[in-house]
Amino acid sequence: LYDQEKTWADYMEMVAKGMLKPEVALAWRFGMTDEKAVREKLNLPIEEQDFMREINWGSVNDIPLYQNGHPWDTADRMVAENDSLLHPDWMNRKPFLGNKVVDCVSHIATEVDRWLQTLGYTREGLYYRAQNPCHKTVAAFGHGGAPAAILCHMLNLPFPFTCAAMGLDYTGITIVNLPEEKGALGAARFITVKIVKHL
């Protein structure tokens, strides 16, 4: 049976031994005053990717939206109204219809797949083909919206579900594996989601 405590301890031991040391950091330039210090502490090349920036929401056509279209509040309201978070056509239905976040989530899905191609993974339908896998460990840094959009895309889940059921902590650690054997087609495997035991 899965033992979360032991699994976490195993990961921490791997980190301590340098086995899970990230080789690349993926982020959006936040313009932090201490950005140089962060870079020096990480001692990693940082790939600044625009798709990692925080998402936008609000009405695309000035039609009022609940809480101005805030996706987490909107998803919580769907739960309160017993509306399914798992509807596959969520972006074309109320309460997300006409919300800028729909285009943001779509853009992030496209761009994360484009970026994964640089690591040797090509999206085929719902899964990823390891064309020429690079076997790199990547540390991705994001606020909440971009990681939620990435999770929903890689897991093939509707965005409202990730907002309501998988609320990501700002400093949580999520570990994802992709197929490693060249030519293999496989699903993204989420080993941990939003673990905060390091705090």
KOLLOMAR-401289 format. One record per residue: residue number from 1; residue in three letters; y, z, x of N, C-alpha, C, CB in turn. Coordinates in Angstrom, 3 decimals, always signed. Glycine has a CB too. Example, Ala and Ser with C-alpha at 12.3 -4.5 7.8 and 13.67 -1.06 7.14 Angstrom:
2
n|res|n_v|n_w|n_u|ca_v|ca_w|ca_u|c_v|c_w|c_u|cb_v|cb_w|cb_u
1|ALA|-5.690|+7.800|+13.190|-4.500|+7.800|+12.300|-3.300|+7.800|+13.200|-4.473|+9.046|+11.308
2|SER|-2.250|+7.080|+12.850|-1.060|+7.140|+13.670|+0.030|+7.870|+12.900|-0.598|+5.725|+14.084
END
This chain:
199
n|res|n_v|n_w|n_u|ca_v|ca_w|ca_u|c_v|c_w|c_u|cb_v|cb_w|cb_u
1|LEU|-1.185|+0.000|+0.823|+0.000|+0.000|+0.000|+1.252|+0.000|+0.869|-0.004|+1.200|-0.937
2|TYR|+2.315|-0.530|+0.326|+3.585|-0.608|+1.043|+4.197|+0.782|+1.175|+4.562|-1.563|+0.322
3|ASP|+4.526|+1.140|+2.396|+5.153|+2.429|+2.671|+6.551|+2.168|+3.221|+4.298|+3.278|+3.675
4|GLN|+7.563|+2.338|+2.382|+8.934|+2.011|+2.764|+9.395|+2.828|+3.967|+9.874|+2.242|+1.590
5|GLU|+9.039|+4.121|+3.987|+9.464|+4.976|+5.103|+8.875|+4.482|+6.420|+9.047|+6.438|+4.855
6|LYS|+7.574|+4.160|+6.407|+6.919|+3.688|+7.633|+7.469|+2.326|+8.043|+5.390|+3.608|+7.436
7|THR|+7.679|+1.440|+7.064|+8.216|+0.111|+7.374|+9.577|+0.239|+8.032|+8.318|-0.753|+6.099
8|TRP|+10.430|+1.108|+7.485|+11.762|+1.295|+8.072|+11.650|+1.868|+9.479|+12.622|+2.223|+7.187
9|ALA|+10.757|+2.834|+9.659|+10.561|+3.423|+10.989|+10.072|+2.361|+11.977|+9.552|+4.598|+10.921
10|ASP|+9.186|+1.478|+11.520|+8.694|+0.389|+12.380|+9.835|-0.529|+12.792|+7.601|-0.424|+11.658
11|TYR|+10.727|-0.857|+11.840|+11.870|-1.723|+12.175|+12.798|-1.043|+13.173|+12.653|-2.100|+10.904
12|MET|+13.040|+0.237|+12.965|+13.930|+0.944|+13.887|+13.329|+1.001|+15.289|+14.212|+2.365|+13.375
13|GLU|+11.996|+1.158|+15.372|+11.331|+1.156|+16.677|+11.450|-0.224|+17.332|+9.842|+1.556|+16.530
14|MET|+11.304|-1.280|+16.528|+11.445|-2.641|+17.056|+12.862|-2.877|+17.565|+11.089|-3.680|+15.977
15|VAL|+13.857|-2.371|+16.832|+15.242|-2.501|+17.272|+15.442|-1.756|+18.582|+16.211|-1.971|+16.196
16|ALA|+14.908|-0.524|+18.650|+15.052|+0.285|+19.866|+14.427|-0.394|+21.074|+14.421|+1.657|+19.666
17|LYS|+13.324|-1.114|+20.855|+12.642|-1.809|+21.949|+13.243|-3.175|+22.238|+11.176|-1.963|+21.628
18|GLY|+14.255|-3.571|+21.459|+14.900|-4.859|+21.676|+14.161|-6.028|+21.064|+15.059|-5.096|+23.125
19|MET|+13.175|-5.749|+20.222|+12.379|-6.827|+19.625|+13.094|-7.500|+18.461|+11.043|-6.286|+19.154
20|LEU|+14.036|-6.825|+17.822|+14.780|-7.414|+16.711|+16.245|-7.615|+17.065|+14.663|-6.539|+15.472
21|LYS|+16.538|-7.709|+18.335|+17.931|-7.875|+18.746|+18.448|-9.232|+18.270|+18.071|-7.746|+20.288
22|PRO|+19.507|-9.226|+17.486|+20.071|-10.503|+17.046|+20.541|-11.333|+18.236|+21.235|-10.268|+16.074
23|GLU|+20.357|-12.644|+18.093|+20.816|-13.567|+19.127|+22.109|-14.262|+18.719|+19.738|-14.605|+19.425
24|VAL|+22.381|-14.275|+17.424|+23.582|-14.910|+16.884|+24.120|-14.029|+15.770|+23.284|-16.357|+16.363
25|ALA|+25.423|-13.893|+15.691|+26.047|-13.187|+14.565|+26.727|-14.229|+13.692|+27.076|-12.095|+15.056
26|LEU|+26.477|-14.178|+12.409|+27.057|-15.099|+11.439|+28.090|-14.331|+10.640|+25.965|-15.723|+10.506
27|ALA|+29.312|-14.838|+10.596|+30.374|-14.102|+9.905|+31.495|-15.057|+9.516|+30.923|-12.958|+10.794
28|TRP|+32.399|-14.535|+8.719|+33.660|-15.210|+8.458|+34.726|-14.395|+9.151|+33.948|-15.365|+6.917
29|ARG|+35.684|-15.063|+9.754|+36.732|-14.358|+10.494|+37.575|-13.537|+9.523|+37.625|-15.359|+11.285
30|PHE|+37.427|-12.235|+9.597|+38.137|-11.338|+8.701|+39.559|-11.051|+9.168|+37.378|-10.047|+8.564
31|GLY|+39.906|-11.450|+10.401|+41.239|-11.187|+10.920|+41.450|-9.717|+11.233|+42.278|-11.653|+9.936
32|MET|+40.370|-9.040|+11.602|+40.474|-7.618|+11.906|+41.273|-7.411|+13.190|+39.074|-6.986|+12.034
33|THR|+42.039|-6.370|+13.248|+42.809|-6.095|+14.465|+41.888|-5.717|+15.610|+43.830|-4.976|+14.221
34|ASP|+40.717|-5.177|+15.284|+39.783|-4.786|+16.334|+38.655|-5.801|+16.501|+39.204|-3.414|+16.031
35|GLU|+38.925|-7.051|+16.116|+37.874|-8.074|+16.171|+37.331|-8.266|+17.589|+38.409|-9.402|+15.641
36|LYS|+38.217|-8.216|+18.583|+37.778|-8.380|+19.970|+36.809|-7.259|+20.343|+38.994|-8.392|+20.935
37|ALA|+37.127|-6.040|+19.927|+36.246|-4.907|+20.225|+34.893|-5.084|+19.542|+36.896|-3.582|+19.778
38|VAL|+34.911|-5.587|+18.308|+33.657|-5.819|+17.590|+32.820|-6.846|+18.334|+33.929|-6.289|+16.143
39|ARG|+33.462|-7.936|+18.765|+32.744|-8.984|+19.508|+32.140|-8.424|+20.798|+33.693|-10.161|+19.836
40|GLU|+32.917|-7.605|+21.520|+32.426|-7.053|+22.772|+31.268|-6.090|+22.534|+33.553|-6.348|+23.515
41|LYS|+31.350|-5.319|+21.454|+30.286|-4.368|+21.167|+29.001|-5.100|+20.781|+30.713|-3.408|+20.047
42|LEU|+29.129|-6.152|+19.983|+27.950|-6.918|+19.584|+27.346|-7.672|+20.761|+28.307|-7.895|+18.473
43|ASN|+28.211|-8.125|+21.669|+27.771|-8.922|+22.810|+26.939|-10.116|+22.342|+26.958|-8.056|+23.793
44|LEU|+27.405|-10.760|+21.283|+26.708|-11.902|+20.709|+27.685|-13.041|+20.488|+26.018|-11.517|+19.388
45|PRO|+27.191|-14.272|+20.554|+28.042|-15.366|+20.086|+28.204|-15.247|+18.575|+27.442|-16.757|+20.475
46|ILE|+29.422|-15.345|+18.096|+29.667|-15.239|+16.661|+29.969|-16.620|+16.098|+30.833|-14.260|+16.365
47|GLU|+29.157|-17.038|+15.139|+29.391|-18.291|+14.436|+30.233|-17.975|+13.216|+28.049|-18.996|+14.039
48|GLU|+31.478|-18.409|+13.229|+32.355|-18.165|+12.086|+32.129|-19.275|+11.063|+33.860|-18.101|+12.526
49|GLN|+31.630|-18.900|+9.917|+31.309|-19.853|+8.862|+32.137|-19.540|+7.628|+29.802|-19.823|+8.530
50|ASP|+32.816|-20.555|+7.119|+33.689|-20.370|+5.969|+32.928|-19.877|+4.739|+34.399|-21.668|+5.648
51|PHE|+31.665|-20.256|+4.595|+30.929|-19.848|+3.396|+30.647|-18.348|+3.356|+29.624|-20.608|+3.314
52|MET|+30.884|-17.647|+4.462|+30.685|-16.201|+4.478|+31.914|-15.433|+3.977|+30.337|-15.747|+5.882
53|ARG|+33.002|-16.143|+3.647|+34.191|-15.455|+3.145|+33.914|-14.886|+1.761|+35.404|-16.411|+3.103
54|GLU|+34.741|-13.965|+1.321|+34.564|-13.340|+0.009|+34.754|-14.388|-1.091|+35.563|-12.158|-0.182
55|ILE|+34.001|-14.234|-2.164|+34.064|-15.181|-3.276|+35.313|-14.953|-4.120|+32.812|-15.064|-4.148
56|ASN|+35.660|-15.978|-4.900|+36.783|-15.891|-5.847|+36.237|-15.914|-7.267|+37.802|-17.060|-5.631
57|TRP|+36.963|-15.307|-8.164|+36.612|-15.369|-9.572|+37.882|-15.407|-10.388|+35.728|-14.174|-9.984
58|GLY|+37.734|-15.699|-11.652|+38.864|-15.832|-12.570|+38.685|-17.099|-13.386|+40.217|-15.855|-11.802
59|SER|+39.542|-17.293|-14.344|+39.438|-18.434|-15.247|+39.870|-19.729|-14.567|+40.280|-18.197|-16.494
60|VAL|+39.103|-20.798|-14.777|+39.484|-22.107|-14.237|+40.445|-22.830|-15.171|+38.240|-22.970|-13.998
61|ASN|+40.553|-22.375|-16.408|+41.370|-23.092|-17.399|+42.251|-22.159|-18.225|+40.475|-23.888|-18.329
62|ASP|+42.575|-21.005|-17.697|+43.442|-20.019|-18.341|+42.882|-19.424|-19.630|+44.754|-20.643|-18.631
63|ILE|+41.612|-19.681|-19.926|+40.985|-19.016|-21.063|+40.605|-17.610|-20.598|+39.724|-19.819|-21.594
64|PRO|+41.011|-16.584|-21.339|+40.736|-15.208|-20.899|+39.242|-14.946|-20.710|+41.304|-14.214|-21.908
65|LEU|+38.936|-14.241|-19.630|+37.566|-13.838|-19.335|+37.505|-12.314|-19.274|+37.069|-14.471|-17.998
66|TYR|+36.355|-11.754|-19.578|+36.167|-10.316|-19.499|+36.456|-9.843|-18.075|+34.733|-9.924|-19.931
67|GLN|+37.318|-8.832|-17.934|+37.707|-8.265|-16.636|+38.137|-9.355|-15.651|+36.546|-7.455|-16.042
68|ASN|+38.814|-10.368|-16.186|+39.288|-11.504|-15.386|+38.140|-12.212|-14.671|+40.321|-11.034|-14.362
69|GLY|+36.930|-12.104|-15.186|+35.781|-12.808|-14.630|+35.106|-12.108|-13.469|+36.197|-14.145|-14.197
70|HIS|+35.470|-10.854|-13.194|+34.832|-10.112|-12.104|+33.314|-10.173|-12.304|+35.338|-8.619|-12.056
71|PRO|+32.565|-10.775|-11.367|+31.151|-11.046|-11.611|+30.280|-9.814|-11.822|+30.610|-11.817|-10.482
72|TRP|+30.550|-8.729|-11.107|+29.723|-7.535|-11.265|+29.990|-6.872|-12.610|+29.982|-6.543|-10.123
73|ASP|+31.242|-6.796|-13.011|+31.566|-6.252|-14.334|+30.995|-7.143|-15.433|+33.093|-6.109|-14.503
74|THR|+31.078|-8.455|-15.221|+30.567|-9.407|-16.215|+29.056|-9.269|-16.363|+30.932|-10.852|-15.819
75|ALA|+28.346|-9.144|-15.231|+26.889|-8.974|-15.285|+26.530|-7.655|-15.963|+26.282|-9.026|-13.864
76|ASP|+27.277|-6.596|-15.671|+27.019|-5.310|-16.326|+27.247|-5.408|-17.836|+27.917|-4.211|-15.725
77|ARG|+28.258|-6.177|-18.227|+28.506|-6.355|-19.661|+27.345|-7.129|-20.306|+29.854|-7.099|-19.894
78|MET|+26.788|-8.111|-19.574|+25.630|-8.835|-20.105|+24.487|-7.875|-20.395|+25.170|-9.922|-19.118
79|VAL|+24.272|-6.920|-19.487|+23.217|-5.923|-19.702|+23.542|-5.088|-20.933|+23.053|-5.011|-18.456
80|ALA|+24.802|-4.633|-21.051|+25.213|-3.800|-22.188|+25.031|-4.533|-23.516|+26.675|-3.368|-22.029
81|GLU|+25.149|-5.871|-23.469|+25.006|-6.671|-24.689|+23.591|-7.230|-24.845|+26.014|-7.815|-24.684
82|ASN|+22.667|-6.771|-23.985|+21.274|-7.210|-24.024|+21.131|-8.720|-23.842|+20.642|-6.795|-25.335
83|ASP|+22.006|-9.294|-23.026|+21.966|-10.720|-22.704|+21.149|-10.881|-21.426|+23.417|-11.320|-22.537
84|SER|+20.308|-11.880|-21.357|+19.426|-12.059|-20.201|+20.196|-12.401|-18.936|+18.411|-13.145|-20.485
85|LEU|+19.904|-11.658|-17.864|+20.467|-11.955|-16.545|+19.706|-13.070|-15.860|+20.458|-10.711|-15.670
86|LEU|+18.573|-13.456|-16.420|+17.686|-14.419|-15.774|+17.761|-15.826|-16.351|+16.287|-13.934|-15.864
87|HIS|+18.736|-16.091|-17.196|+18.838|-17.422|-17.781|+19.111|-18.434|-16.667|+19.959|-17.470|-18.868
88|PRO|+18.261|-19.475|-16.537|+18.430|-20.423|-15.430|+19.721|-21.241|-15.499|+17.263|-21.358|-15.396
89|ASP|+20.296|-21.362|-16.678|+21.522|-22.155|-16.844|+22.732|-21.237|-17.010|+21.398|-23.103|-18.062
90|TRP|+22.728|-20.107|-16.292|+23.767|-19.092|-16.436|+25.163|-19.653|-16.226|+23.525|-17.968|-15.467
91|MET|+25.319|-20.630|-15.335|+26.648|-21.131|-14.992|+27.290|-21.967|-16.105|+26.565|-21.954|-13.734
92|ASN|+26.483|-22.417|-17.049|+26.995|-23.235|-18.152|+27.004|-22.479|-19.481|+26.162|-24.499|-18.291
93|ARG|+26.869|-21.149|-19.403|+26.850|-20.317|-20.597|+27.881|-19.208|-20.472|+25.450|-19.729|-20.832
94|LYS|+28.373|-18.758|-21.600|+29.222|-17.572|-21.595|+28.361|-16.400|-21.166|+29.877|-17.316|-22.999
95|PRO|+28.873|-15.461|-20.438|+30.265|-15.209|-20.108|+30.733|-15.826|-18.781|+30.488|-13.745|-20.067
96|PHE|+29.851|-16.587|-18.061|+30.269|-17.155|-16.779|+30.863|-18.559|-16.915|+29.093|-17.195|-15.831
97|LEU|+30.706|-19.183|-18.058|+31.276|-20.509|-18.272|+32.790|-20.452|-18.104|+30.903|-21.047|-19.673
98|GLY|+33.335|-21.329|-17.269|+34.778|-21.353|-17.042|+35.256|-20.366|-15.993|+35.484|-21.080|-18.317
99|ASN|+34.325|-19.759|-15.235|+34.684|-18.784|-14.202|+34.636|-19.474|-12.834|+33.721|-17.542|-14.239
100|LYS|+35.676|-19.263|-12.022|+35.743|-19.859|-10.684|+34.555|-19.484|-9.812|+37.018|-19.440|-9.997
101|VAL|+33.920|-18.358|-10.102|+32.821|-17.894|-9.271|+31.650|-18.878|-9.288|+32.356|-16.519|-9.737
102|VAL|+31.515|-19.650|-10.363|+30.420|-20.624|-10.452|+30.523|-21.634|-9.312|+30.442|-21.353|-11.822
103|ASP|+31.729|-22.168|-9.089|+31.917|-23.126|-7.989|+31.715|-22.463|-6.633|+33.314|-23.752|-8.057
104|CYS|+32.132|-21.211|-6.493|+31.945|-20.486|-5.227|+30.468|-20.335|-4.901|+32.612|-19.101|-5.293
105|VAL|+29.689|-19.922|-5.897|+28.253|-19.711|-5.684|+27.577|-21.035|-5.333|+27.597|-19.084|-6.945
106|SER|+27.959|-22.092|-6.011|+27.400|-23.419|-5.725|+27.762|-23.877|-4.312|+27.903|-24.445|-6.756
107|HIS|+29.003|-23.671|-3.927|+29.468|-24.045|-2.581|+28.691|-23.276|-1.511|+30.988|-23.773|-2.433
108|ILE|+28.506|-21.978|-1.712|+27.783|-21.157|-0.739|+26.341|-21.638|-0.612|+27.818|-19.667|-1.146
109|ALA|+25.692|-21.973|-1.730|+24.308|-22.460|-1.682|+24.209|-23.726|-0.836|+23.780|-22.733|-3.105
110|THR|+25.130|-24.651|-1.056|+25.141|-25.902|-0.290|+25.365|-25.640|+1.191|+26.223|-26.844|-0.819
111|GLU|+26.337|-24.791|+1.486|+26.706|-24.556|+2.887|+25.680|-23.720|+3.633|+28.050|-23.878|+2.959
112|VAL|+25.034|-22.759|+2.976|+24.025|-21.978|+3.690|+22.825|-22.865|+4.017|+23.582|-20.748|+2.852
113|ASP|+22.491|-23.799|+3.123|+21.400|-24.731|+3.432|+21.784|-25.657|+4.585|+21.030|-25.561|+2.187
114|ARG|+23.038|-26.079|+4.607|+23.512|-26.924|+5.715|+23.435|-26.151|+7.034|+24.973|-27.408|+5.455
115|TRP|+23.818|-24.875|+7.001|+23.758|-24.058|+8.205|+22.314|-23.810|+8.630|+24.476|-22.730|+7.979
116|LEU|+21.416|-23.554|+7.660|+20.011|-23.320|+7.992|+19.375|-24.555|+8.637|+19.229|-22.925|+6.735
117|GLN|+19.887|-25.738|+8.295|+19.382|-26.955|+8.950|+19.649|-26.918|+10.451|+20.030|-28.212|+8.331
118|THR|+20.750|-26.290|+10.863|+21.040|-26.200|+12.289|+20.045|-25.281|+12.988|+22.470|-25.699|+12.514
119|LEU|+19.341|-24.449|+12.217|+18.314|-23.573|+12.771|+16.914|-24.167|+12.608|+18.379|-22.205|+12.104
120|GLY|+16.846|-25.368|+12.031|+15.557|-26.046|+11.904|+14.873|-25.895|+10.563|+14.654|-25.556|+12.941
121|TYR|+15.608|-25.467|+9.523|+15.014|-25.272|+8.198|+15.691|-26.183|+7.181|+15.130|-23.793|+7.756
122|THR|+14.880|-26.962|+6.469|+15.398|-27.887|+5.471|+14.941|-27.452|+4.089|+14.943|-29.331|+5.767
123|ARG|+15.892|-27.384|+3.172|+15.568|-27.007|+1.785|+14.837|-28.165|+1.132|+16.859|-26.634|+0.970
124|GLU|+13.676|-27.877|+0.535|+12.913|-28.852|-0.247|+12.615|-28.214|-1.590|+11.586|-29.290|+0.489
125|GLY|+13.372|-28.611|-2.603|+13.186|-28.007|-3.918|+13.578|-26.543|-3.888|+11.736|-28.159|-4.385
126|LEU|+12.602|-25.676|-4.098|+12.858|-24.236|-4.154|+12.607|-23.528|-2.826|+12.002|-23.611|-5.220
127|TYR|+12.067|-24.246|-1.835|+11.601|-23.598|-0.613|+12.194|-24.242|+0.638|+10.085|-23.645|-0.545
128|TYR|+11.756|-23.745|+1.795|+12.280|-24.236|+3.071|+11.148|-24.784|+3.935|+13.028|-23.113|+3.820
129|ARG|+11.396|-25.961|+4.514|+10.461|-26.582|+5.444|+10.923|-26.273|+6.862|+10.360|-28.125|+5.207
130|ALA|+10.009|-25.771|+7.670|+10.310|-25.492|+9.072|+10.153|-26.790|+9.861|+9.378|-24.365|+9.643
131|GLN|+11.256|-27.535|+9.990|+11.215|-28.815|+10.707|+11.087|-28.587|+12.203|+12.473|-29.649|+10.406
132|ASN|+11.938|-27.743|+12.706|+11.938|-27.410|+14.130|+12.499|-26.000|+14.257|+12.779|-28.449|+14.979
133|PRO|+11.738|-25.011|+13.789|+12.283|-23.653|+13.719|+12.705|-23.122|+15.082|+11.264|-22.719|+13.109
134|CYS|+13.839|-22.437|+15.092|+14.412|-21.981|+16.350|+13.976|-20.578|+16.717|+15.904|-22.037|+16.280
135|HIS|+13.347|-19.852|+15.795|+12.869|-18.490|+16.052|+13.985|-17.570|+16.537|+11.746|-18.516|+17.077
136|LYS|+15.161|-17.706|+15.963|+16.279|-16.832|+16.322|+16.420|-15.722|+15.301|+17.589|-17.630|+16.428
137|THR|+16.883|-14.588|+15.782|+17.232|-13.487|+14.901|+18.742|-13.555|+14.706|+16.774|-12.088|+15.489
138|VAL|+19.172|-13.633|+13.459|+20.585|-13.794|+13.128|+21.080|-12.547|+12.403|+20.812|-15.060|+12.260
139|ALA|+22.191|-12.011|+12.841|+22.844|-10.909|+12.132|+24.003|-11.511|+11.347|+23.342|-9.779|+13.128
140|ALA|+23.954|-11.420|+10.030|+25.010|-11.983|+9.187|+25.859|-10.851|+8.631|+24.412|-12.839|+8.034
141|PHE|+27.166|-11.020|+8.691|+28.099|-9.998|+8.230|+28.915|-10.560|+7.074|+29.027|-9.523|+9.385
142|GLY|+28.862|-9.890|+5.926|+29.622|-10.340|+4.771|+30.016|-9.142|+3.926|+28.813|-11.352|+3.938
143|HIS|+30.905|-9.364|+2.980|+31.459|-8.276|+2.173|+30.551|-7.897|+1.020|+32.817|-8.662|+1.642
144|GLY|+30.109|-8.830|+0.246|+29.264|-8.528|-0.910|+29.004|-9.766|-1.739|+29.905|-7.454|-1.774
145|GLY|+30.060|-10.532|-1.998|+29.927|-11.712|-2.843|+29.139|-12.824|-2.189|+31.275|-12.219|-3.221
146|ALA|+29.478|-13.175|-0.948|+28.757|-14.238|-0.248|+27.296|-13.856|-0.029|+29.428|-14.545|+1.095
147|PRO|+27.009|-12.629|+0.454|+25.594|-12.264|+0.583|+24.838|-12.301|-0.749|+25.478|-10.882|+1.186
148|ALA|+25.472|-11.892|-1.846|+24.811|-11.946|-3.153|+24.513|-13.395|-3.535|+25.688|-11.274|-4.236
149|ALA|+25.463|-14.294|-3.260|+25.250|-15.716|-3.567|+24.144|-16.301|-2.694|+26.556|-16.513|-3.370
150|ILE|+24.099|-15.890|-1.431|+23.041|-16.363|-0.535|+21.685|-15.859|-1.014|+23.305|-15.902|+0.917
151|LEU|+21.614|-14.583|-1.378|+20.360|-14.018|-1.873|+19.869|-14.749|-3.117|+20.533|-12.536|-2.179
152|CYS|+20.763|-14.971|-4.077|+20.320|-15.615|-5.312|+19.821|-17.026|-5.031|+21.460|-15.649|-6.343
153|HIS|+20.464|-17.728|-4.102|+20.030|-19.095|-3.781|+18.684|-19.088|-3.054|+21.091|-19.807|-2.918
154|MET|+18.561|-18.266|-2.019|+17.327|-18.271|-1.234|+16.134|-17.747|-2.026|+17.508|-17.443|+0.020
155|LEU|+16.392|-16.819|-2.973|+15.326|-16.266|-3.810|+15.131|-17.041|-5.107|+15.622|-14.823|-4.129
156|ASN|+15.990|-18.050|-5.363|+15.912|-18.835|-6.594|+16.081|-17.963|-7.835|+14.583|-19.575|-6.661
157|LEU|+17.074|-17.083|-7.755|+17.387|-16.189|-8.872|+18.800|-16.486|-9.377|+17.258|-14.694|-8.444
158|PRO|+19.059|-16.264|-10.654|+20.421|-16.442|-11.170|+21.379|-15.423|-10.549|+20.435|-16.313|-12.706
159|PHE|+22.590|-15.861|-10.269|+23.606|-15.004|-9.669|+23.881|-13.733|-10.479|+24.884|-15.781|-9.506
160|PRO|+23.957|-13.788|-11.827|+24.192|-12.545|-12.568|+23.119|-11.484|-12.287|+24.244|-12.836|-14.063
161|PHE|+21.894|-11.923|-12.057|+20.824|-10.973|-11.751|+21.087|-10.266|-10.424|+19.465|-11.689|-11.708
162|THR|+21.490|-11.022|-9.405|+21.747|-10.385|-8.109|+22.926|-9.421|-8.209|+22.019|-11.450|-7.026
163|CYS|+23.908|-9.746|-9.056|+25.057|-8.850|-9.227|+24.651|-7.535|-9.878|+26.138|-9.528|-10.064
164|ALA|+23.855|-7.612|-10.937|+23.523|-6.406|-11.704|+22.344|-5.633|-11.131|+23.223|-6.777|-13.128
165|ALA|+21.328|-6.344|-10.664|+20.083|-5.672|-10.276|+19.950|-5.445|-8.777|+18.912|-6.470|-10.753
166|MET|+20.751|-6.145|-7.979|+20.612|-6.034|-6.526|+21.963|-5.758|-5.896|+19.996|-7.314|-5.932
167|GLY|+22.767|-4.901|-6.506|+24.096|-4.619|-5.979|+24.029|-4.264|-4.501|+24.753|-3.484|-6.764
168|LEU|+24.650|-5.081|-3.683|+24.562|-4.907|-2.236|+25.589|-3.903|-1.740|+24.754|-6.243|-1.526
169|ASP|+25.134|-2.963|-0.936|+26.057|-2.040|-0.292|+26.749|-2.772|+0.850|+25.319|-0.766|+0.222
170|TYR|+27.996|-2.438|+1.087|+28.780|-3.171|+2.085|+28.194|-3.083|+3.485|+30.191|-2.656|+2.104
171|THR|+27.486|-2.024|+3.800|+26.904|-1.894|+5.129|+25.384|-1.925|+5.080|+27.375|-0.609|+5.783
172|GLY|+24.830|-2.350|+3.952|+23.382|-2.407|+3.819|+22.774|-3.483|+4.702|+23.002|-2.650|+2.378
173|ILE|+21.525|-3.268|+5.081|+20.808|-4.216|+5.935|+19.750|-4.912|+5.098|+20.165|-3.501|+7.167
174|THR|+19.778|-6.236|+5.128|+18.786|-7.060|+4.454|+18.107|-7.908|+5.519|+19.434|-7.952|+3.330
175|ILE|+16.793|-7.918|+5.519|+16.044|-8.693|+6.500|+15.282|-9.787|+5.776|+15.077|-7.790|+7.315
176|VAL|+15.452|-11.024|+6.248|+14.835|-12.200|+5.642|+14.020|-12.931|+6.698|+15.907|-13.142|+5.022
177|ASN|+12.817|-13.341|+6.337|+12.016|-14.197|+7.209|+11.865|-15.560|+6.561|+10.628|-13.566|+7.494
178|LEU|+11.867|-16.593|+7.389|+11.583|-17.949|+6.942|+10.308|-18.408|+7.642|+12.783|-18.919|+7.242
179|PRO|+9.643|-19.453|+7.117|+8.394|-19.892|+7.749|+8.609|-20.228|+9.224|+7.821|-21.112|+7.010
180|GLU|+7.639|-19.862|+10.052|+7.783|-20.061|+11.491|+6.968|-21.223|+12.027|+7.392|-18.818|+12.210
181|GLU|+5.902|-21.593|+11.352|+5.057|-22.670|+11.853|+5.691|-24.023|+11.564|+3.658|-22.593|+11.229
182|LYS|+5.808|-24.857|+12.590|+6.454|-26.160|+12.436|+5.738|-26.967|+11.358|+6.463|-26.933|+13.778
183|GLY|+6.528|-27.508|+10.433|+5.990|-28.304|+9.345|+5.641|-27.503|+8.106|+4.790|-29.022|+9.811
184|ALA|+5.615|-26.192|+8.218|+5.229|-25.346|+7.079|+6.336|-25.315|+6.029|+4.908|-23.913|+7.552
185|LEU|+5.931|-25.273|+4.773|+6.851|-25.088|+3.655|+6.620|-23.690|+3.120|+6.645|-26.176|+2.536
186|GLY|+7.682|-22.934|+2.997|+7.499|-21.568|+2.528|+8.739|-21.009|+1.862|+7.102|-20.684|+3.668
187|ALA|+8.529|-19.919|+1.161|+9.632|-19.208|+0.505|+10.299|-18.293|+1.514|+9.130|-18.396|-0.725
188|ALA|+11.581|-18.040|+1.297|+12.257|-17.008|+2.074|+11.636|-15.677|+1.678|+13.817|-17.015|+1.833
189|ARG|+11.258|-14.887|+2.664|+10.633|-13.595|+2.393|+11.617|-12.490|+2.736|+9.313|-13.428|+3.196
190|PHE|+11.943|-11.698|+1.739|+12.872|-10.601|+1.937|+12.074|-9.353|+2.277|+13.758|-10.375|+0.680
191|ILE|+12.223|-8.914|+3.523|+11.482|-7.765|+4.011|+12.155|-6.481|+3.543|+11.375|-7.797|+5.547
192|THR|+13.477|-6.431|+3.659|+14.245|-5.310|+3.126|+15.488|-5.866|+2.453|+14.622|-4.288|+4.248
193|VAL|+15.977|-5.166|+1.457|+17.217|-5.545|+0.785|+18.096|-4.302|+0.692|+16.938|-6.155|-0.639
194|LYS|+19.295|-4.399|+1.225|+20.361|-3.390|+1.164|+19.954|-1.989|+1.620|+20.867|-3.305|-0.227
195|ILE|+19.168|-1.901|+2.673|+18.789|-0.603|+3.231|+20.014|+0.047|+3.875|+17.636|-0.758|+4.269
196|VAL|+20.223|+1.314|+3.594|+21.393|+2.021|+4.155|+20.988|+3.290|+4.906|+22.382|+2.380|+3.037
197|LYS|+19.768|+3.344|+5.390|+19.301|+4.542|+6.095|+19.992|+4.751|+7.433|+17.813|+4.460|+6.312
198|HIS|+20.673|+3.712|+7.916|+21.375|+3.856|+9.202|+22.649|+4.651|+9.067|+21.691|+2.498|+9.788
199|LEU|+23.094|+4.911|+7.850|+24.364|+5.625|+7.632|+24.158|+7.126|+7.697|+24.978|+5.241|+6.277
END
